[in-house]
Amino acid sequence: MSGLKQILFLTLHEKRDVALAVFFGFLAGVAGVALLASSGYLISRAALTSQMTILIVMGACLKLFGLASALSRYAERLFSHRATFTMLSNLRSSFFEKLSPLAPGIFSHYRSGDLLARIVGDVESLQNFLLRVLYPPIVLLLVFLSTIFFSAYFSMGIAAVIAIGAFLTVFAVPAVFAMRQRTIHNAARASRASLSTESAELLHGFRDLKINQRLEQKQQQLEDFSGDYGSQQRKEGLEENLSQSVNGLVALLASFFVLGLGAYFTAAGELDGLYLAMLVMISLGAFENVSPMAAFPAHFEENRKAASRLDEVAPAAPVLKGDGQPPQWPFDITLDNINFTYRGEERAALTDISLQIEPGTKTAIVGPSGSGKSTLLQLLLNILEPDEGTIRLGGRELAELDQEKVWESMNAVLQENHFFFGTIKSNLLIANESASDEQLEAALSQVQLAELALSMKVGEKGQNLSGGQKQRLAIARAIIRRKPLWILDEPVSSVDSITAKAIYSELFSSGKDESFIIVSHDLTALSQMDQIIVMDGGKIVESGTYDSLMQKKSYFYELKQIEKDVFA
Ligand SMILES: Nc1ncnc2c1ncn2[C@@H]1O[C@H](COP(=O)(O)OP(=O)(O)OP(=O)(O)O)[C@@H](O)[C@H]1O
């Protein structure tokens, strides 16, 4: 469904509130026109008659229309805003539902600042869809139709002038400005997106920029983006003012025409002079309502663009859509002739990968940096999908399984782990909300972090923890989760080798029947593994047990020799 259509669908989902808002908006508009019409009639009548009853009735009508206009306006605001906020909340939920399955790989398609601009800026701009785009033309059309029918009773000529004025102010002028807005608005939106993206980059890379003395340069760049956005906003403002002035002028001219034509008809005896002031007041009252149409072009363009940017997000990234049940543990994992190339890259990250992992075994994936180890783990986690070949868990194709359920059987510790602002305890409870303090403390001891109190504060992104502490905390989380399939990507690369060995021996002794798939640069602790997969340039160059690979005296043996020489 295209962007605006979906927003329309979500808005019309609140059909009761939308209908009530239109009804009360119409009532407020018509009551406003009736108020002015009756005041015009009252002025003429008071000049021509001394009948007190008519004047009293007209005075009462004035009060009634005034009250009806105010109450209807209140009801219109109430229902239209209620419909808008419900629509916005539905939109946020539906956008989040679309985004959620793409989450692990989404940053390879969108920069975080761009996503933030879409989630916050674009969703917020859509709050104007009902209030400033959909509903003003409908209400205005209804008010004008009633006004035209009423005026036609007294003078067809005056009704025609009002009809032409309505066409110009409700359709023609806004349509011309909507076309002009398109270019200006696209430029403003593009510079807003650049500003947001660059701001997010500056925030994330602040430390690195400072260390490399590039902060000022980046700041200057950001100021340029901000200046550019400011000037685009000014242009938008000027255009909106121009649209308002032109529309106001056309409305005023229409009222002048009504007056001129009315005077002519009265002089020619075609119109009772008693109604002239009333008809002029009617046109003034009706055209008073057109002011929201001046802002219509800007809002329409903004909403059209925002809706299509939100709509873009979903199809851009592959949706992992399987819903099958993963097999019950224990299950084996097989990879058959897997090929994978990152989007936009020419070189394949993985070529012809085939391997078998039996349940309850320990597999190490080793190889030089960039050889494809982490990519292989991401395929196993179903975060990436292979271009060719199949991955099976217990004989069932991974692509057809429900991703969330697959993760339910895994303890994954990847190279980057996020820590939230809070305490050690709150960060551990993410893995299992019902874990007791004793369980949390036991997990901390298993990763040699017994010295950290559960109540210790954790800064944003775990800033107050060392690299090794963060890695161990991530393993502690996985221990608390305790699932039978461990997928670990360089889990102790920042931990000293004695502590790393102690952690591995804790994990292996407490998880005897569990499967471990570990990516590691460290070749020292590999003798305990059942299988070692050696990768280079995206291919498996050899595999086997530690002893068999050492006896073979091939690639792995040479890596070991290099390691020995370096650390000798
Ligand atoms: N998101 C990505 N987009 C494009 N190319 C990528 C992406 N991530 C990795 N690559 C490329 O894929 C290849 C394999 O990378 P991968 O991270 O799997 O290697 P690795 O063996 O895990 O390296 P390391 O040991 O340094 O973590 C590399 O050439 C890398 O540049």
The ligand as a MOL file (V3000), in Angstrom:
LIG
                    3D

  0  0  0     0  0            999 V3000
M  V30 BEGIN CTAB
M  V30 COUNTS 31 33 0 0 0
M  V30 BEGIN ATOM
M  V30 1 N 28.0140 -5.1720 6.8240 0
M  V30 2 C 28.9140 -5.4430 5.9010 0
M  V30 3 N 28.7740 -4.9320 4.6800 0
M  V30 4 C 29.6550 -5.2210 3.7030 0
M  V30 5 N 30.7170 -6.0090 3.8580 0
M  V30 6 C 30.9240 -6.5580 5.0670 0
M  V30 7 C 30.0290 -6.3000 6.1520 0
M  V30 8 N 30.4690 -6.9540 7.2380 0
M  V30 9 C 31.5910 -7.6120 6.8460 0
M  V30 10 N 31.8630 -7.3740 5.5570 0
M  V30 11 C 32.9650 -7.9080 4.7550 0
M  V30 12 O 32.8270 -9.3350 4.7460 0
M  V30 13 C 34.0670 -9.9680 4.8930 0
M  V30 14 C 34.0100 -10.9330 6.0880 0
M  V30 15 O 33.8280 -10.1630 7.2510 0
M  V30 16 P 33.6430 -10.8430 8.6790 0
M  V30 17 O 33.2770 -9.7700 9.6560 0
M  V30 18 O 32.7250 -11.9700 8.5420 0
M  V30 19 O 35.1140 -11.3810 8.9560 0
M  V30 20 P 35.6990 -11.9820 10.2960 0
M  V30 21 O 36.4660 -13.1850 9.8780 0
M  V30 22 O 34.6580 -12.1680 11.3180 0
M  V30 23 O 36.6880 -10.8010 10.7380 0
M  V30 24 P 37.1930 -10.4250 12.2160 0
M  V30 25 O 37.9600 -11.5870 12.7050 0
M  V30 26 O 38.0580 -9.2210 11.9740 0
M  V30 27 O 35.9760 -10.1250 13.0270 0
M  V30 28 C 35.1030 -8.8560 5.0610 0
M  V30 29 O 35.7410 -8.6730 3.8210 0
M  V30 30 C 34.2910 -7.6340 5.4090 0
M  V30 31 O 34.8600 -6.4770 4.8670 0
M  V30 END ATOM
M  V30 BEGIN BOND
M  V30 1 1 1 2
M  V30 2 1 2 3
M  V30 3 2 2 7
M  V30 4 2 3 4
M  V30 5 1 4 5
M  V30 6 2 5 6
M  V30 7 1 6 7
M  V30 8 1 6 10
M  V30 9 1 7 8
M  V30 10 2 8 9
M  V30 11 1 9 10
M  V30 12 1 10 11
M  V30 13 1 11 12
M  V30 14 1 11 30
M  V30 15 1 12 13
M  V30 16 1 13 14
M  V30 17 1 13 28
M  V30 18 1 14 15
M  V30 19 1 15 16
M  V30 20 2 16 17
M  V30 21 1 16 18
M  V30 22 1 16 19
M  V30 23 1 19 20
M  V30 24 2 20 21
M  V30 25 1 20 22
M  V30 26 1 20 23
M  V30 27 1 23 24
M  V30 28 2 24 25
M  V30 29 1 24 26
M  V30 30 1 24 27
M  V30 31 1 28 29
M  V30 32 1 28 30
M  V30 33 1 30 31
M  V30 END BOND
M  V30 END CTAB
M  END
